[in-house]
Amino acid sequence: MNELSVNINIAGRIYPLEINAEEEEMVRAAGKLVNDKLQSYAEQFSLRDNQDGLAMFAIEIATQYEKLVAQMKNDDKQIETQLAQLNELLKDVQNT
């Protein structure tokens, strides 16, 4: 693996990270997203403390994560049902 040291600025603090070189663009974009969200929350809710904005963003991300997990479980169930139906069709074809 090609390791890379990067410094990511979040809410005015620098966080040194060791990442895979191929992840650099994604990590920098994530840092920008966090800062953009913090700025948006600060303007929208007149926040004075970055910790409040970070907590709000953490809740937003956790909620999105939970929705994705639920969707993946639902998708898995649908795929299992479809595979079972295909297996039944294949059994019917083999029996003829």
Secondary structure, DSSP 8 states (H G I E B T S, - for coil): --EEEEEEEETTEEEEEEEEGGGHHHHHHHHHHHHHHHHHHHHHHT---HHHHHHHHHHHHHHHHHHHHHHHHHHHHHHHHHHHHHHHHHHHHHH-
